[in-house]
Amino acid sequence: MGNGKQLLEMKHICKAFPGVVALNDVSFDLHEGEVHALMGENGAGKSTLMKILTGTYKQDSGDIVYKGEILEKRDEKFMLSMGVAIIHQELSYVPHLTIAENLFLGREIVHHGVLHQKEMNEKAAQWLANVGVDLNPKRLMKSLMVSEQQMVEIAKAISYDANIIVMDEPTSAITDREVENLFKVIADLKAKGVGIIYISHKMDEILRISDRVTVFRDGCLVDTFQSDEVDIDQIIIAMVGRKLTDVFPKRSVEPGEEMLRIDGLTRKGVFEDVSFAVRRGEVLGVAGLMGAGRTEVMRCVCGLDKYDKGEIYVNGKEARIRTPKDAITNGIGLINEDRKGVGLVLPLSVKHNLTLSNLNKYFKTPLLVNRKENELADKEIKELHIKTPGRNYPVRNLSGGNQQKVVLGKVMLDESEILIMDEPTRGIDVGAKVEIYQLINDFVKNGKAVIVISSEMPELIGLSDRIVIMHEGKLVGKIDQKQDITQEKIMEYVMKQ
Amino acid sequence: MNKNNFSKAGAGETMKIIFRKYAIVFALIILIAVLSVISDRFFTFTNFITILTQTSINAILAIGVTFVILTGGIDLSVGSMLAVSGVAFAMIAKVDANGEALFPPALAVLAGIFTGLLFGLLNGLIVAKAKVAPFIVTLGTMTISRGIALIVADGRPVSGMSSVFKSFGSGSIGGIPYLVIIMIMVSVIAIFLLGKTKFGRYIYAVGGNEEAARASGIPASNVKMMVYIICGFMAGLSGIMQACRVVVGQPNAGEGYELQAISAVVIGGTALSGGIGKMWGTIVGAFIIGVLGNGLDLLGVSSYWQKVISGIIIIAAVLLDRADKK
């Protein structure tokens, strides 16, 4: 625990959104000079709690005591002025402005009503240097790599001289060297008495830099541990509420013949010479850090992007996949990480989304038959337990888990034989996750092949029969035996590079 | 966002939903009722036929524009396409000194339609294949087609039209003008196309989320091209109807019609962002504009004030629509 006195106390916070209790009686505190880590599955309530702290949301009940005073009315700007800054997980910047302009957004330095560019650029350069980044502050934000943008975001949060800094997965997109820089910055901040709330999924990071760890599950605070007295297993059990063996039901399927093989697939500048195969009745996991090129490979296999070199074989025959239609015809279905961007047409109904990719399969003429379409939709709604008031309900209004089931329903109706799942459970609650794991098992039992990409290690390890590991656009290793798959072994392959 | 609506709605609740869904139909009925009370010349068969005839061209243009807007696009060129198609049609529909038609009537109709299709294809190609923003493309073709209409017609109305077309423009069957019959046919086909065919579904999907539509194997760029071609067809058809009605092909015809058509679409509840909307809404929207204009004329409201009022109606319709969605 930090030695300093209590800086912040959030008492009995409750927050509900329509249809879901996001936070249920959560009490949380932070001391000066302390790094307090928050852990929990996506949707467990960490981000909601932080949004309440920074003034984006207002709690339904409960108090926030900051430096001994109860904060009543507040918004983001007010909280920032009170010394509460946040590094957002999803970067928010204006792409066509420079780094300096972004850093000074809303607090520009003005002399007699005119912007003082020089001074802002100089200050910006200094802030960047403080976090160990060497970038020209006059560069446009959009010209930076994601990791650099993330570092600018970090520099921005620190530049407010805040008393509390919330870091929401700050390392999800940056390189190892930058992580080390960040940790140095964190150590400096601690020494100055700044309290840091650190959200991350990375166990090793958390155990290394935090003083305390608090675990959330389904909107409740499960437990708070002293970081030097806890081990990874305890945290995981607290996070998922049971041992992982229960979450990933065992299956005993003998893998059959090869269904999909990709050979030397290359997309210039993105990934190169990637080869792997997946057999009937097995789950192949693709591991790697963010930006390793996993998603990009899958986009090519599904026809969303074009590849420059290499071949794709489906059931032993070469398949030319140039458009998503080619992929669908070859029985390849994609469950995308970006369900709102690629998976679903949000304004359309559940029914229309379910049948969107398979109208040609079920309707041979240009005409649609309402009764038949209703039957198809109802079948999937029932089979996948999609919770919706009706088939004509807009998919936009469903919860994340149910939206994801609609995406699954689509590929079920397509009768895809090869399912590619890119972060299949991102942003959905634990209950829905387990249901989706169960469905993946059913697919495999029914003789389909599944490829899973996940940045949640326990998920990847629990689901996969075999694993291939990608790093910076290349395939760097594979683990062929289920019993050999461990987090350490995967990280070893990544780190060796 | 309200999961409590999961339970079966009561009778009152059902009425509320129906009222919301058809709010614009009720608005039209109320408008007609009010005008019937305050003007004794409004609620007559002849006046209704007048309204139907006056609205037919805007309705057909608006139907074409609805397809485009549903994909998230816009077509500003329909008014000019109407003019250039009307001129092309009138030139082929001419009679010689003896009053004999120069070409078969069908050829004149084809010329008008073909011209509209051609400009629609141009819009479609540049929007869907060259991926230029539809607003810019159709702003350009709006000027281009207007220019071509003026060049070809030498700035003057093209007159001397065969009498077949004159009787089509002003004639009727069983008291219903031909123009109105065409509008009804086009409406029925458009409603069917949008609601009952794969193509219609693809339009909604492309407008709702183009990337997701593409990922679902939908030929998104072909769908986009097709809607501009349909829109061009509707403009061509309207051009012929307009020329027949006034018995000349005017290169200045249809100025500002694109905004009238867009107004009808918007009043009808279609979102400019695409993916949301109904064809019948557009048709009702066109009639709200038509009935309002007719009623205000009968009441002797100046055309200057009419502009102010129609502007207010457009904004009010969108506000109402948004309140409903919340």
HADDOCK unambig.tbl for C-alpha pairs under 7 A between the chains (distance, minus, plus):
assign (segid A and resid 18 and name CA) (segid B and resid 1 and name CA) 6.22 0.50 0.50
assign (segid A and resid 18 and name CA) (segid B and resid 2 and name CA) 5.77 0.50 0.50
assign (segid A and resid 18 and name CA) (segid B and resid 3 and name CA) 6.64 0.50 0.50
assign (segid A and resid 19 and name CA) (segid B and resid 2 and name CA) 6.77 0.50 0.50
assign (segid A and resid 19 and name CA) (segid B and resid 3 and name CA) 5.35 0.50 0.50
assign (segid A and resid 304 and name CA) (segid B and resid 215 and name CA) 6.48 0.50 0.50
assign (segid A and resid 324 and name CA) (segid B and resid 214 and name CA) 6.71 0.50 0.50
assign (segid A and resid 324 and name CA) (segid B and resid 215 and name CA) 5.27 0.50 0.50
assign (segid A and resid 324 and name CA) (segid B and resid 216 and name CA) 6.57 0.50 0.50
assign (segid A and resid 324 and name CA) (segid B and resid 217 and name CA) 4.94 0.50 0.50
assign (segid A and resid 325 and name CA) (segid B and resid 217 and name CA) 3.99 0.50 0.50
assign (segid A and resid 328 and name CA) (segid B and resid 217 and name CA) 6.94 0.50 0.50
assign (segid A and resid 341 and name CA) (segid B and resid 211 and name CA) 6.79 0.50 0.50
assign (segid A and resid 341 and name CA) (segid B and resid 212 and name CA) 6.43 0.50 0.50
assign (segid A and resid 342 and name CA) (segid B and resid 211 and name CA) 5.48 0.50 0.50
assign (segid A and resid 342 and name CA) (segid B and resid 212 and name CA) 4.05 0.50 0.50
assign (segid A and resid 342 and name CA) (segid B and resid 215 and name CA) 6.53 0.50 0.50
assign (segid A and resid 343 and name CA) (segid B and resid 212 and name CA) 5.39 0.50 0.50
assign (segid A and resid 344 and name CA) (segid B and resid 212 and name CA) 5.77 0.50 0.50
assign (segid A and resid 345 and name CA) (segid B and resid 205 and name CA) 6.16 0.50 0.50
assign (segid A and resid 345 and name CA) (segid B and resid 208 and name CA) 5.40 0.50 0.50
assign (segid A and resid 345 and name CA) (segid B and resid 209 and name CA) 5.11 0.50 0.50
assign (segid A and resid 345 and name CA) (segid B and resid 212 and name CA) 6.20 0.50 0.50
assign (segid A and resid 346 and name CA) (segid B and resid 208 and name CA) 6.67 0.50 0.50
assign (segid A and resid 347 and name CA) (segid B and resid 208 and name CA) 5.97 0.50 0.50
assign (segid A and resid 347 and name CA) (segid B and resid 275 and name CA) 6.54 0.50 0.50
assign (segid A and resid 347 and name CA) (segid B and resid 276 and name CA) 6.76 0.50 0.50
assign (segid A and resid 356 and name CA) (segid B and resid 216 and name CA) 6.49 0.50 0.50
assign (segid A and resid 357 and name CA) (segid B and resid 216 and name CA) 4.37 0.50 0.50
assign (segid A and resid 357 and name CA) (segid B and resid 217 and name CA) 5.98 0.50 0.50
assign (segid A and resid 366 and name CA) (segid B and resid 197 and name CA) 5.53 0.50 0.50
assign (segid A and resid 366 and name CA) (segid B and resid 198 and name CA) 5.56 0.50 0.50
assign (segid A and resid 367 and name CA) (segid B and resid 196 and name CA) 5.96 0.50 0.50
assign (segid A and resid 367 and name CA) (segid B and resid 197 and name CA) 4.36 0.50 0.50
assign (segid A and resid 367 and name CA) (segid B and resid 198 and name CA) 6.19 0.50 0.50
assign (segid A and resid 368 and name CA) (segid B and resid 196 and name CA) 5.40 0.50 0.50
assign (segid A and resid 368 and name CA) (segid B and resid 197 and name CA) 5.17 0.50 0.50
assign (segid A and resid 368 and name CA) (segid B and resid 198 and name CA) 6.27 0.50 0.50
assign (segid A and resid 389 and name CA) (segid B and resid 6 and name CA) 4.74 0.50 0.50
assign (segid A and resid 397 and name CA) (segid B and resid 1 and name CA) 5.15 0.50 0.50
